[in-house]
Structure formats: C-alpha cells, structure tokens
Amino acid sequence: MEPGISNQTSFLSYTEFTLLGFPGISGWRSLLAIPFFFMYLVILTGNSLIINQVSIHKKFHSPMYVLISMIFAIHIAISTAILPNFLLDLLFHLNQVSLTGCLLQMFFIYFMSVCESGVILIMSLDRYVAICRPLHYHNIMTKRLLVWLMVIVIIRNFLLICPLVVFISMVQFCKSDIILNFACENMALLSLGCGDTTRPQIAGLIVRITVTVFDVSLLLISYSNILYTVMKNVSRKSRYKALNTCGTHLLVALLVYLCALTSSIVQRMDTTISTDVKNLFTALYLLIPATLNPFIYGLRVSEIRKSLVEYWQAKKNNFYPS
C-alpha cells in the first residue's frame, strides 16, 4: 500500500453516503421513476393478491401453497426495502444514507434473498414427498416439520450473512462517499474501500457458492428423483399434473438463480461493463423474479388461476350487479 493512502485511511472513513443509481443517464434519471413505480405496483398487487387468496381459502392451507405465499411475502419485503427509497431519490433527490442504514439494508436484502432460496429448496422437498412418497405425505410434511425447516433456514442465513456484513463494517471507505447503485449492494460499497477488502470479498463468495452450489445441487437431486418416479410409476393424467406443478416450481427457481448468478458475474467484471449496466443487472436480480412470479403461478397453477378468476368475477359483479 502506498504511504499516502495509508496516512489518509488512518483518519478518514466516510460514514454518510449518497446512493446514485444509473449515474450515466443523470439528465434522464427522473424518468426512471415511471417504470420502477409501475414495477413496484405490480409487485405489491400481484404478490399480495395471491397471498390473500392463499390465506382466505382453506383449500390452499397445504404446505405447497403456504411456501408459495412465503416466496411472495419475501418478494414484497425485498422490493419495499429498495424501491420506495429509490423512487424518492429519482423524484426528490433524497438519496442520503448512513453507513449503519446501508449495512442494515444490505443485511435485510441478502438475508431475505437467501431465505427465498431456502423456501424454494423446501418446496422441492415438499414435491418430492408428495410424488415419491404419497402415502406418507401427511405424516411427513407436517406443520411442525415446516417450522423446523424454516428455523434451520433462518439460522443458516444468519451464519452466512452476519459475517459478510460485519466484515464490510470494518472496512474504511475513503475513496468516495457516492455509492454508484440504487441499493446498498456489497460490491458497489466495497469499491469505495481502502486497504485490504479480502475478508468481505471471501465472505460474499462463500455466500454465493453456498447458496448456488448447495441449494441448486439439492434442488436438482430432488427434481431428478421426482422425474424418475413420475415417468416410471405415475398414470398419464397424474403425470401431466405432477410435471406441470413441478415445472412451474422449476421455472421460478431457474428465474431466481439465473438472475442472481448473472448479476454476480456482471458485478465482478470491473473494466468491461458500465455502472449503468451493472445497476440494470442488480435490478433484474432483485426485482424481476418478484414481478414475474405471480404471473407464472397465476397462469400455470390451475387452482390459483381458478381462484383468481372467481375473485375477479366477484369483484365485477359487485361493481356491475345484474
């Protein structure tokens, strides 16, 4: 390390930051409020609507639908942690954040994102038991087991995310007080750090590898066994229903993991990718699954689709009574 930088970091470390998403289009940033507002509206409406349907209808009080509603609740939580503040920035330039606030947002976003992966993994276990062990399904997939699985997911998330945030909090930020992102993303924040940032980078890599390799591997093992059982033992009609349901879950999982993996790769391409493109991929990772998943489940899961149709027909009859 150069002596000048060493002397600087001994007395300077920013604790207040400016979040500046999409800095390359500074003259047009306010116009971004339109698509991001509508995206947030779709996320709130679509996810809340299906959560409401799952909660009010007893036919949806089964593990699969409870897990689906958990995923939608996570979508709402992550987008609410990001989009209101970003919209205030775009419209009123209210984009100041303390280091503590930034770390709290980072912890919440990553914690909930890893929770989403855990719920998707539990969902694959639920489908495995339902299809491969149907006679024992209700004895195995009990509320007690679901609670314990969620406790394990939460404990794992704390063990993964807390060290990352703690290591980042120990970094001195002397290069700038402007975070070139619309959310407190760890790579954007670490790019402002002086000195050695090896520990938080390794911690972030461990989180990414653990979630991607471990969860995806178990997911593939589960659905491979499901596919084998379905093709070998299940009748044609039941086979179509099982493949359709599992295909929906796999489509959602693929969307989540591909967006996360692509964003992670792009964030680490320092010299070849512009900041605006990195911001765009961060938005894809954090917001696109939350926007598209209600449509995927609403269109592909017949029970949810029928419930939504009945809901809209009831609303229509209330507005236009015969």
C-alpha positions in Angstrom: 0.0 0.0 0.0 1.2 3.5 -0.8 2.2 5.7 2.2 -0.2 8.5 1.2 -3.2 6.2 1.1 -2.2 4.6 4.4 -2.0 8.0 6.1 -5.3 9.0 4.6 -7.2 5.9 5.8 -5.8 6.5 9.4 -8.1 9.5 9.8 -10.7 9.4 7.1 -13.6 6.9 6.6 -16.9 8.1 5.3 -20.0 7.2 7.4 -22.5 9.1 5.2 -23.1 8.1 1.6 -25.1 9.1 -1.5 -26.9 6.3 -3.4 -26.6 7.2 -7.1 -28.2 4.6 -9.3 -27.8 4.8 -13.0 -25.3 7.8 -12.9 -24.6 7.6 -16.7 -28.1 9.0 -17.5 -28.1 11.8 -14.9 -30.2 14.1 -17.2 -32.9 11.5 -17.5 -32.9 9.7 -14.2 -36.2 11.2 -13.1 -37.9 9.4 -15.9 -36.9 6.1 -14.4 -39.4 6.7 -11.7 -42.2 5.7 -14.2 -41.1 2.1 -14.9 -39.9 1.4 -11.4 -43.1 2.8 -9.9 -45.2 0.5 -12.1 -42.9 -2.4 -11.3 -43.4 -1.8 -7.6 -47.2 -1.5 -8.1 -47.2 -4.8 -10.0 -45.1 -6.5 -7.2 -47.4 -5.2 -4.4 -50.6 -6.0 -6.3 -49.7 -9.4 -7.8 -47.9 -10.9 -4.7 -50.4 -9.5 -2.2 -53.4 -10.8 -4.2 -52.1 -14.4 -4.3 -51.1 -14.2 -0.6 -54.7 -13.1 0.2 -56.2 -16.0 -1.8 -54.0 -18.5 0.0 -54.9 -17.1 3.4 -58.7 -16.9 2.9 -59.3 -20.3 1.2 -58.9 -23.5 3.2 -58.1 -25.5 0.1 -54.8 -23.6 -0.1 -53.8 -24.4 3.5 -51.3 -27.0 2.4 -47.5 -26.9 2.6 -47.1 -26.1 -1.1 -49.3 -23.1 -1.1 -48.0 -21.8 2.2 -44.5 -22.0 0.8 -45.6 -20.1 -2.3 -47.1 -17.4 -0.2 -43.8 -17.2 1.7 -41.9 -16.6 -1.5 -44.4 -13.8 -2.4 -44.0 -12.2 1.1 -40.2 -12.2 0.6 -40.7 -10.5 -2.8 -42.7 -7.7 -1.2 -40.2 -7.4 1.6 -37.2 -7.1 -0.7 -38.8 -4.6 -3.1 -40.1 -2.5 -0.2 -36.6 -2.3 1.2 -35.4 -0.9 -2.1 -37.9 0.8 -4.3 -39.5 3.5 -2.1 -36.1 4.9 -1.3 -35.1 4.7 -4.9 -38.2 6.5 -6.0 -37.6 9.3 -3.5 -34.1 9.6 -5.0 -35.4 9.8 -8.6 -38.2 12.3 -7.8 -36.8 14.4 -4.9 -33.1 13.6 -4.8 -33.5 12.2 -1.3 -30.7 9.7 -1.6 -28.5 10.1 1.6 -27.9 7.0 3.7 -25.7 6.4 6.8 -23.2 3.6 6.9 -25.4 1.9 9.5 -28.5 2.3 7.4 -26.7 1.0 4.4 -25.4 -2.1 6.2 -28.9 -2.7 7.6 -30.4 -2.6 4.1 -27.7 -4.9 2.8 -28.3 -7.4 5.6 -32.0 -7.4 5.0 -31.8 -7.8 1.3 -29.3 -10.6 1.4 -31.0 -12.3 4.3 -34.3 -12.3 2.5 -32.8 -13.4 -0.8 -31.1 -16.4 0.9 -34.5 -17.1 2.6 -36.1 -17.2 -0.8 -33.6 -19.9 -1.9 -34.2 -21.8 1.3 -38.0 -21.7 0.7 -37.5 -22.9 -2.9 -35.5 -25.8 -1.6 -38.1 -26.7 1.0 -40.7 -26.6 -1.8 -38.7 -29.1 -3.8 -38.7 -31.4 -0.7 -42.5 -31.0 -0.4 -43.0 -32.0 -4.1 -40.6 -35.0 -3.6 -42.5 -36.3 -0.7 -45.9 -35.7 -2.4 -44.9 -37.5 -5.6 -42.4 -40.1 -4.4 -43.9 -40.9 -1.0 -47.6 -40.0 -1.5 -49.0 -42.5 1.1 -46.8 -40.9 3.8 -47.1 -37.3 2.7 -49.4 -36.1 5.5 -47.3 -37.9 8.1 -44.0 -36.4 6.9 -44.9 -32.8 5.7 -46.4 -31.6 9.0 -46.6 -28.1 10.2 -44.0 -29.0 12.8 -41.6 -30.1 10.2 -42.2 -26.9 8.1 -41.5 -24.8 11.2 -38.3 -26.6 11.9 -37.1 -26.4 8.3 -37.7 -22.6 8.4 -35.8 -22.3 11.6 -32.9 -24.1 10.0 -33.1 -21.8 7.0 -33.1 -18.7 9.3 -30.1 -19.9 11.4 -28.2 -20.7 8.2 -28.9 -17.3 6.8 -27.6 -15.6 10.0 -24.5 -17.7 9.9 -23.9 -16.7 6.2 -24.9 -13.0 6.1 -23.8 -11.7 9.5 -20.0 -12.3 8.9 -20.3 -10.6 5.5 -22.0 -7.5 7.0 -19.6 -7.4 10.0 -16.5 -7.6 7.7 -17.9 -4.9 5.4 -18.5 -2.7 8.5 -14.8 -3.0 9.4 -13.6 -1.6 6.0 -12.5 2.1 5.8 -14.3 3.9 3.0 -12.0 6.7 1.8 -12.2 6.7 -2.0 -15.6 8.4 -2.3 -18.9 8.8 -0.5 -21.0 8.1 -3.6 -22.3 4.5 -4.0 -22.9 4.0 -7.7 -26.0 1.9 -7.2 -29.7 2.3 -6.2 -29.3 -0.1 -3.3 -26.6 -1.0 -0.8 -25.0 -3.8 -2.8 -21.8 -5.2 -1.3 -19.6 -4.9 -4.4 -20.6 -1.3 -5.0 -19.9 -0.4 -1.4 -16.6 -2.4 -1.3 -15.4 -0.5 -4.4 -15.1 2.6 -2.2 -13.0 0.8 0.4 -9.3 1.5 1.1 -6.8 -1.1 2.1 -7.5 -4.9 2.3 -11.1 -5.9 1.4 -10.2 -9.6 1.1 -12.3 -10.8 4.1 -15.6 -9.3 3.0 -15.0 -10.5 -0.6 -14.3 -14.0 0.6 -17.4 -13.9 2.8 -19.5 -12.7 -0.1 -18.1 -15.5 -2.3 -18.9 -18.1 0.4 -22.5 -16.9 0.5 -22.8 -17.1 -3.3 -21.2 -20.5 -3.6 -23.1 -22.0 -0.6 -26.5 -20.8 -1.9 -25.8 -21.6 -5.6 -23.9 -24.9 -5.3 -25.6 -26.4 -2.2 -29.2 -25.3 -2.8 -29.1 -25.9 -6.6 -27.5 -29.3 -6.2 -30.1 -30.5 -3.7 -32.8 -29.0 -5.9 -31.6 -30.9 -9.0 -31.3 -34.1 -6.9 -34.9 -33.7 -5.7 -36.4 -33.0 -9.1 -34.4 -35.7 -10.8 -35.9 -38.3 -8.4 -39.3 -36.7 -9.0 -38.9 -37.0 -12.7 -37.8 -40.6 -12.5 -40.7 -41.6 -10.3 -43.3 -39.7 -12.4 -42.0 -41.3 -15.7 -41.9 -44.8 -14.2 -44.9 -45.2 -11.9 -47.5 -42.5 -12.4 -50.5 -42.7 -14.7 -50.7 -40.4 -17.7 -53.2 -38.0 -16.2 -51.4 -37.7 -12.9 -48.1 -37.5 -14.7 -49.2 -34.4 -16.6 -50.4 -32.7 -13.4 -47.2 -33.6 -11.5 -44.9 -32.4 -14.3 -46.9 -29.2 -14.7 -46.7 -28.4 -11.0 -43.0 -29.2 -10.7 -42.3 -27.5 -14.0 -43.8 -24.3 -12.5 -41.6 -24.6 -9.4 -38.5 -25.3 -11.6 -39.3 -22.3 -13.8 -39.4 -20.0 -10.7 -36.2 -21.5 -9.3 -34.5 -21.1 -12.6 -35.5 -17.5 -12.9 -34.2 -16.7 -9.4 -30.9 -18.5 -9.6 -30.1 -17.3 -13.2 -30.8 -13.7 -12.3 -28.6 -14.0 -9.2 -25.8 -15.7 -11.0 -25.8 -13.3 -13.9 -25.8 -10.3 -11.6 -22.9 -11.7 -9.6 -20.8 -12.3 -12.7 -21.6 -8.8 -14.2 -20.7 -7.1 -10.9 -17.3 -8.6 -10.9 -16.5 -7.5 -14.5 -14.9 -4.2 -13.4 -13.4 -2.9 -16.6 -15.7 -4.1 -19.3 -19.1 -3.3 -18.0 -20.5 0.2 -17.4 -22.0 1.2 -14.0 -25.5 1.6 -15.5 -25.4 -1.9 -16.9 -24.4 -3.3 -13.5 -27.3 -1.4 -12.0 -29.6 -2.9 -14.5 -28.5 -6.4 -13.7 -28.9 -5.6 -10.0 -32.4 -4.6 -10.7 -33.0 -7.8 -12.7 -31.7 -9.9 -9.8 -33.7 -8.2 -7.1 -36.9 -7.2 -8.8 -37.6 -9.3 -11.9 -38.5 -12.5 -10.1 -40.8 -10.6 -7.8 -42.5 -9.1 -10.8 -42.9 -12.2 -12.9 -43.5 -15.0 -10.3 -47.2 -14.0 -9.6 -47.9 -14.3 -13.3 -46.1 -17.6 -13.5 -48.0 -19.1 -10.6 -51.3 -17.4 -11.6 -51.2 -18.7 -15.1 -49.6 -22.2 -14.6 -51.2 -23.4 -11.3 -54.8 -24.2 -12.1 -56.1 -23.9 -8.6 -54.6 -20.4 -8.2 -55.8 -19.4 -11.6 -59.4 -20.6 -10.9 -59.3 -18.8 -7.6 -58.2 -15.5 -9.2 -60.9 -15.8 -11.9 -63.5 -16.3 -9.2 -62.2 -13.3 -7.3 -62.3 -11.0 -10.4 -65.8 -12.2 -11.3 -67.0 -11.5 -7.7 -65.4 -8.0 -7.9 -67.0 -7.5 -11.3 -70.5 -8.5 -10.0 -70.1 -6.1 -7.1 -69.4 -3.2 -9.4 -71.9 -4.2 -12.1 -74.8 -6.0 -10.3 -77.2 -7.7 -12.7 
